[in-house]
Amino acid sequence: MKSVIFVKTILALVVIFMFSSCASSGYADFYKPMIDVKTANNIKLLNKNEEPQIHSSDNMANDIIDVLSNHYVMIGYSSFNGIAEDENGLRKLCKKIGATLALYNIKYSDTRQGALLMPQQQTTYAFGNALSQRNSLWYSGTSTTTSMQQIPYSVRRYDHEAAFFAPFTEKLKFGVAWGTLTNEMRQKIQKNSGAIVKVVYKSTPAFRANILIGDVITKINGIDIDENNVERILDALPSGEKIDVVVMRGTHEKSIEVVLD
């Protein structure tokens, strides 16, 4: 019985090692930095004795935007497929890279099934007396045979996704993150120029003026803008100035006054 339990234990370890090593070895092995935190300015990294916040997410896209809007920057991400991992790997990686917050999602992907060939030994013991006319001879011995046994396995696998964040301390003059217009967006608003609002940071001029995610800003003070020149135009304007911002919201054009910080 003990040998059977031992074989099954070894099998379980072999299966776990096989599927974890060939598919992934965790969040750290598949981590991709988005910025160099060692040289980045205005980012507050996790302190040595501080614990990061770890949150699961059912909608990573929406939750990432929500985190960013609270004046966070995404410093990296990780994604892989393998056996389910707990939050310990996330917590260790946060401490290594300085992330104060991590969002993650784990979703079942598939089950891998098959069989492993495991050697099984069987030992036969023989003993007794060999009698002749004059003598009695005691004998004993063993013989061992080895056969291969198929042992089935079943391993559940999961898609893992994680995003890592740290807060930034820079004061924002306007308060949005920009994106590039797609061809579909250009056709929708019937314009080739403009910059789409991807994130509106809370408690900023854009937030207070009710500029929304998805708005396409086409003009600032009468100047046509796109994602390449909008920051340069805003940087040239003094803090405290009231500016006129023209946005396309859906198919409707709207003029909004914004007072810069």
C-alpha positions as CSV (number, residue, x, y, z in Angstrom):
1,M,0.0,0.0,0.0
2,K,2.8,2.4,0.9
3,S,4.5,1.8,-2.5
4,V,1.3,2.6,-4.3
5,I,0.8,5.8,-2.4
6,F,4.4,6.7,-3.1
7,V,4.0,6.1,-6.9
8,K,0.8,8.2,-7.0
9,T,2.6,11.0,-5.2
10,I,5.5,11.0,-7.6
11,L,3.0,10.9,-10.5
12,A,1.2,14.0,-9.2
13,L,4.5,15.9,-8.8
14,V,5.6,14.9,-12.3
15,V,2.3,16.0,-13.8
16,I,2.4,19.4,-12.0
17,F,6.0,20.0,-13.0
18,M,5.4,19.0,-16.6
19,F,2.4,21.4,-17.1
20,S,3.7,24.3,-15.1
21,S,7.2,24.2,-16.7
22,C,6.0,23.9,-20.3
23,A,3.3,26.5,-20.1
24,S,4.3,29.0,-17.4
25,S,6.2,29.4,-14.2
26,G,4.1,32.2,-12.8
27,Y,3.5,35.9,-12.9
28,A,7.1,36.9,-12.5
29,D,8.4,34.8,-15.4
30,F,6.0,36.4,-17.8
31,Y,6.1,40.0,-16.5
32,K,6.5,42.8,-19.1
33,P,7.5,46.2,-17.8
34,M,5.8,49.2,-19.4
35,I,8.1,51.9,-17.9
36,D,11.5,51.9,-16.2
37,V,10.5,52.6,-12.6
38,K,14.1,53.3,-11.7
39,T,14.3,56.4,-13.9
40,A,10.6,57.4,-13.9
41,N,9.8,60.7,-12.2
42,N,6.8,61.5,-10.0
43,I,6.0,57.9,-9.2
44,K,5.6,56.7,-5.7
45,L,6.8,53.1,-5.4
46,L,5.9,50.6,-2.7
47,N,7.9,51.0,0.5
48,K,10.0,48.2,1.8
49,N,7.7,47.3,4.7
50,E,4.5,48.2,2.9
51,E,2.0,45.6,1.7
52,P,0.5,46.0,-1.9
53,Q,-3.2,46.0,-2.6
54,I,-4.3,42.9,-4.6
55,H,-7.7,42.9,-6.2
56,S,-9.4,40.4,-8.5
57,S,-11.3,41.7,-11.5
58,D,-14.2,40.4,-13.6
59,N,-13.6,43.1,-16.2
60,M,-10.0,44.0,-16.5
61,A,-10.4,46.7,-19.2
62,N,-12.9,48.7,-17.2
63,D,-11.2,48.2,-13.9
64,I,-7.8,49.3,-15.3
65,I,-9.3,52.6,-16.5
66,D,-10.9,53.0,-13.0
67,V,-7.5,52.6,-11.3
68,L,-5.8,54.9,-13.7
69,S,-8.4,57.6,-13.2
70,N,-7.3,57.7,-9.5
71,H,-3.9,59.1,-10.6
72,Y,-2.1,55.7,-11.0
73,V,0.2,54.7,-13.8
74,M,0.4,51.1,-15.1
75,I,4.0,50.0,-14.7
76,G,3.7,46.5,-16.2
77,Y,1.6,43.5,-16.9
78,S,1.7,39.7,-17.0
79,S,-0.3,37.1,-18.8
80,F,0.1,33.3,-19.2
81,N,-1.7,30.0,-19.3
82,G,-1.1,27.3,-16.7
83,I,-2.3,25.7,-13.5
84,A,-4.1,28.0,-11.1
85,E,-1.9,30.3,-9.0
86,D,-2.8,32.1,-5.8
87,E,-2.1,35.7,-4.8
88,N,1.3,35.0,-3.3
89,G,3.0,35.2,-6.6
90,L,1.4,38.6,-7.3
91,R,2.3,39.9,-3.9
92,K,6.0,38.9,-4.3
93,L,6.2,40.4,-7.7
94,C,4.6,43.7,-6.5
95,K,7.3,43.9,-3.8
96,K,10.0,43.2,-6.3
97,I,8.9,45.8,-8.9
98,G,7.5,48.4,-6.5
99,A,3.9,48.2,-7.5
100,T,1.5,49.4,-4.8
101,L,-1.6,47.8,-6.5
102,A,-2.3,44.8,-8.7
103,L,-5.4,43.7,-10.6
104,Y,-5.8,40.2,-11.8
105,N,-8.2,37.8,-13.5
106,I,-8.1,34.1,-13.7
107,K,-10.3,32.2,-16.1
108,Y,-10.6,28.5,-16.8
109,S,-9.3,27.6,-20.3
110,D,-9.2,23.9,-20.7
111,T,-8.4,20.5,-19.2
112,R,-5.4,18.5,-20.4
113,Q,-5.8,14.7,-20.2
114,G,-3.6,11.8,-21.0
115,A,-1.6,9.0,-19.5
116,L,1.9,8.6,-18.2
117,L,3.9,5.4,-18.4
118,M,5.3,4.5,-15.0
119,P,7.5,1.5,-14.3
120,Q,6.1,-0.9,-11.8
121,Q,8.3,-3.6,-10.2
122,Q,7.0,-6.9,-8.9
123,T,9.2,-9.1,-6.7
124,T,8.6,-12.9,-6.3
125,Y,9.9,-14.7,-3.3
126,A,10.7,-18.5,-3.4
127,F,11.9,-20.7,-0.6
128,G,11.7,-24.4,0.6
129,N,13.7,-27.7,1.0
130,A,15.3,-29.7,-1.8
131,L,15.4,-33.3,-0.8
132,S,17.7,-36.0,-2.0
133,Q,18.3,-39.6,-0.8
134,R,21.0,-38.5,1.7
135,N,20.6,-34.7,2.1
136,S,18.1,-32.0,2.7
137,L,19.0,-28.6,1.2
138,W,17.2,-25.3,2.2
139,Y,16.9,-22.8,-0.6
140,S,15.5,-19.2,-0.9
141,G,15.6,-16.6,-3.6
142,T,13.9,-13.6,-5.3
143,S,13.1,-12.6,-8.8
144,T,12.1,-9.1,-10.0
145,T,10.2,-8.2,-13.1
146,T,9.5,-4.7,-14.4
147,S,6.4,-3.7,-16.4
148,M,5.1,-0.3,-17.6
149,Q,1.8,0.8,-16.3
150,Q,-0.4,3.6,-17.9
151,I,-1.6,6.0,-15.2
152,P,-4.2,8.6,-16.4
153,Y,-3.9,12.3,-15.4
154,S,-6.2,15.3,-15.7
155,V,-5.0,18.8,-15.3
156,R,-7.2,22.0,-15.3
157,R,-5.5,25.0,-16.9
158,Y,-6.3,28.7,-16.5
159,D,-5.6,32.0,-18.3
160,H,-3.9,34.4,-15.9
161,E,-3.9,38.2,-16.5
162,A,-2.5,40.8,-14.2
163,A,-1.8,44.6,-14.3
164,F,0.6,46.4,-11.9
165,F,0.2,50.0,-10.8
166,A,1.9,52.8,-8.8
167,P,0.5,56.3,-8.0
168,F,2.0,59.3,-9.7
169,T,2.3,62.7,-7.9
170,E,2.5,65.0,-10.9
171,K,-0.1,67.8,-11.0
172,L,-2.1,67.7,-14.2
173,K,-2.9,70.9,-16.0
174,F,-5.8,69.4,-18.0
175,G,-6.3,65.8,-16.8
176,V,-6.8,63.2,-19.5
177,A,-4.9,60.4,-21.2
178,W,-5.1,60.5,-25.0
179,G,-5.6,57.8,-27.6
180,T,-5.3,57.6,-31.4
181,L,-8.4,57.8,-33.6
182,T,-9.1,54.6,-35.5
183,N,-10.6,54.6,-39.1
184,E,-13.9,53.6,-37.6
185,M,-13.9,56.6,-35.3
186,R,-12.9,59.0,-38.1
187,Q,-15.8,57.7,-40.1
188,K,-18.2,58.1,-37.2
189,I,-17.3,61.7,-36.4
190,Q,-16.6,62.6,-40.1
191,K,-13.2,64.1,-39.2
192,N,-9.6,62.9,-39.7
193,S,-8.1,65.1,-36.9
194,G,-8.7,64.8,-33.2
195,A,-7.6,62.9,-30.0
196,I,-9.8,60.5,-28.2
197,V,-10.1,60.6,-24.4
198,K,-9.1,57.3,-22.9
199,V,-8.9,58.2,-19.2
200,V,-10.2,61.2,-17.3
201,Y,-8.3,61.7,-14.1
202,K,-10.4,62.6,-11.1
203,S,-10.3,66.0,-9.4
204,T,-8.7,67.6,-12.5
205,P,-9.9,70.4,-14.8
206,A,-11.2,68.0,-17.4
207,F,-13.0,66.0,-14.7
208,R,-14.7,69.1,-13.3
209,A,-15.7,70.3,-16.8
210,N,-17.5,66.9,-17.4
211,I,-15.2,65.8,-20.3
212,L,-16.0,62.1,-20.7
213,I,-14.1,58.9,-21.7
214,G,-14.8,58.4,-25.4
215,D,-15.0,62.2,-26.2
216,V,-13.0,63.1,-29.3
217,I,-11.4,66.5,-28.7
218,T,-11.0,68.3,-32.1
219,K,-10.1,71.9,-31.2
220,I,-8.5,73.8,-28.3
221,N,-9.0,77.6,-28.6
222,G,-9.8,77.2,-32.3
223,I,-6.6,75.2,-33.1
224,D,-7.1,71.7,-34.7
225,I,-5.5,69.0,-32.5
226,D,-4.5,65.4,-32.6
227,E,-2.7,63.1,-30.2
228,N,0.7,64.4,-31.5
229,N,0.2,68.1,-30.8
230,V,-2.4,68.3,-28.0
231,E,0.1,68.1,-25.1
232,R,2.4,70.7,-26.7
233,I,-0.6,73.1,-27.1
234,L,-1.7,72.6,-23.5
235,D,1.8,73.0,-22.1
236,A,2.1,76.4,-23.9
237,L,-1.0,77.7,-22.1
238,P,-0.7,79.3,-18.6
239,S,-2.3,77.8,-15.5
240,G,-5.5,79.4,-14.6
241,E,-6.5,80.2,-18.2
242,K,-10.0,79.5,-19.3
243,I,-9.9,77.6,-22.6
244,D,-12.5,76.6,-25.2
245,V,-12.5,72.8,-25.9
246,V,-14.5,71.4,-28.8
247,V,-15.4,67.8,-28.5
248,M,-17.3,65.3,-30.6
249,R,-19.6,63.2,-28.3
250,G,-21.0,60.5,-30.5
251,T,-22.1,62.4,-33.6
252,H,-22.8,65.7,-31.8
253,E,-20.3,68.6,-31.5
254,K,-20.1,70.3,-28.1
255,S,-18.1,73.3,-26.8
256,I,-16.8,73.1,-23.2
257,E,-15.0,75.7,-21.1
258,V,-12.1,74.4,-19.0
259,V,-10.1,76.3,-16.5
260,L,-6.5,74.9,-16.4
261,D,-4.8,74.1,-13.2
